[in-house]
Amino acid sequence: MTADLRRAVPRTDALLADPQLVTAAARLGRDLVKSAVQSAQQRVRDGEIGPDDVVATVLRELPGTASSLSPVLNATGVLVHTNLGRAPLSAAAVDAVVAASGTTDVELDLGTGRRGPRGAGALDALLAAVPAAEAAIVVNNCAAALALVATAFGGELVIARGELVEIGDGFRIPELLVSTGARLREVGTTNRAALADYTAALGPDTGAVLKVHPSNFVVRGFTRAVEVAELAPALAGTGVPLVADVGSGLLRPHPALPDEPDLQSTLAAGADLVLCSGDKLLGGPQAGIVLGRADLVQRLRRHPLYRALRVDKTTLAALEATLRGPVPPVRAMLDADLAGLQDRAAAVADALRAAGVAADAVPSTARVGGGGAPEFELPSAAVALDARFAEPLRRANQPVVGYLEGGRTLLDLRSLAPDDDARLVAAVREVAARWT
Ligand SMILES: *Cc1c(COP(=O)(O)O)cnc(C)c1O
């Protein structure tokens, strides 16, 4: 590099004094802006950009927020994608998070000026949504709810062998339960359990009977499971609580998902407590929800471990708004009609072809995901592109995650909010522009 060029690189302090970069630093922090400035200066030295382009380059390349998490368009056709943060929050939930994120009355009764019950609004919303429940608490996730139940009720937990589930990424429910110090009393076989297996296993050390929904697999053939409705009467009078982990968080039965248990029906069938995740089919923030008998919920709330698992104000705000606000995105995606999806795919493909990108609207298959309804296929519509789009789309300024099938990149529209179609088109055009 010549001395002339080196001199031509604008100085860091001069750049950081640029009014636009001062504004950016006030929003993102000086360190983030400074490192963007330094990488732009390097590009001047490398001859990639001119000295006058530094400020514009920095402004273009600064992240949207001070967090490195960026919004991704989910075109995988998997509605609840764990690697993409599971349920996208509704606009109502996002507004509620923003409103609650400063100082807020999460644990203060503004009427009396005294301490109030934490997150009362979210708990009331849960009880309104699931009338069969007497009381509710919210913890960090469903795993936390299981850990709290096992810790507070433990001793011996009676559970069917066919319900010793691995959820994903090596997370095994039996290992979690045992890690709390509880002992498992396994009953039945992998494929079959009978009511007598459960009743024979009850003893003075029994802390609870646990039912776990096998969310992500199906056992077929010579099988038998004991349902909550059959277990509950057998446990009545024993004092042993029946706890059901339903996983997905459906509030009520969904007509298209007959095999997914829901909170209201499971309690009505006789479970003493139900547990679920907040960010699967419920469509809200990451949370573990516990609903059911008031005395049992109270025992969990009073347990010292609860304090280590409870959720923050923004989660409570998002959960309440998910429950009280308009239909959350996951539910809208699940219920979206095929003709509407086909229209969107056709419109996206048309817009791309008009921009010179080869694209076709094609039929596709979407899934619930998040370890729910593993065999349930949702008819869907996708835009098919050349296979070489998949990787650069993931790395685009607006990342898009689709999938490869039949030698093409498919972008499924069921897992994408309709409002995002224009951003999808823009992201594909941005990538295609590099090749022309
Ligand atoms: C997903 C799932 C869990 C784990 O839930 P997290 O909220 O991810 O902790 C536990 N049990 C069942 C049955 C599940 O489907």
The ligand as an SDF file (V2000), in Angstrom:
LIG
                    3D

 15 15  0  0  0  0  0  0  0  0999 V2000
  -41.2480  -29.2910   24.2990 C   0  0  0  0  0  0  0  0  0  0  0  0
  -41.5710  -30.1360   25.4510 C   0  0  0  0  0  0  0  0  0  0  0  0
  -40.9280  -29.9630   26.6760 C   0  0  0  0  0  0  0  0  0  0  0  0
  -39.8360  -28.9530   26.8590 C   0  0  0  0  0  0  0  0  0  0  0  0
  -40.3710  -27.6790   26.8370 O   0  0  0  0  0  0  0  0  0  0  0  0
  -39.4210  -26.3740   26.9440 P   0  0  0  0  0  0  0  0  0  0  0  0
  -40.4290  -25.2730   27.0590 O   0  0  0  0  0  0  0  0  0  0  0  0
  -38.6230  -26.3360   25.7000 O   0  0  0  0  0  0  0  0  0  0  0  0
  -38.5960  -26.5290   28.1550 O   0  0  0  0  0  0  0  0  0  0  0  0
  -41.2960  -30.7510   27.7270 C   0  0  0  0  0  0  0  0  0  0  0  0
  -42.2460  -31.6960   27.5780 N   0  0  0  0  0  0  0  0  0  0  0  0
  -42.8870  -31.8980   26.4160 C   0  0  0  0  0  0  0  0  0  0  0  0
  -43.9270  -32.9830   26.3270 C   0  0  0  0  0  0  0  0  0  0  0  0
  -42.5730  -31.1260   25.3110 C   0  0  0  0  0  0  0  0  0  0  0  0
  -43.2040  -31.3300   24.1480 O   0  0  0  0  0  0  0  0  0  0  0  0
  1  2  1  0
  2  3  1  0
  2 14  2  0
  3  4  1  0
  3 10  2  0
  4  5  1  0
  5  6  1  0
  6  7  2  0
  6  8  1  0
  6  9  1  0
 10 11  1  0
 11 12  2  0
 12 13  1  0
 12 14  1  0
 14 15  1  0
M  END
$$$$
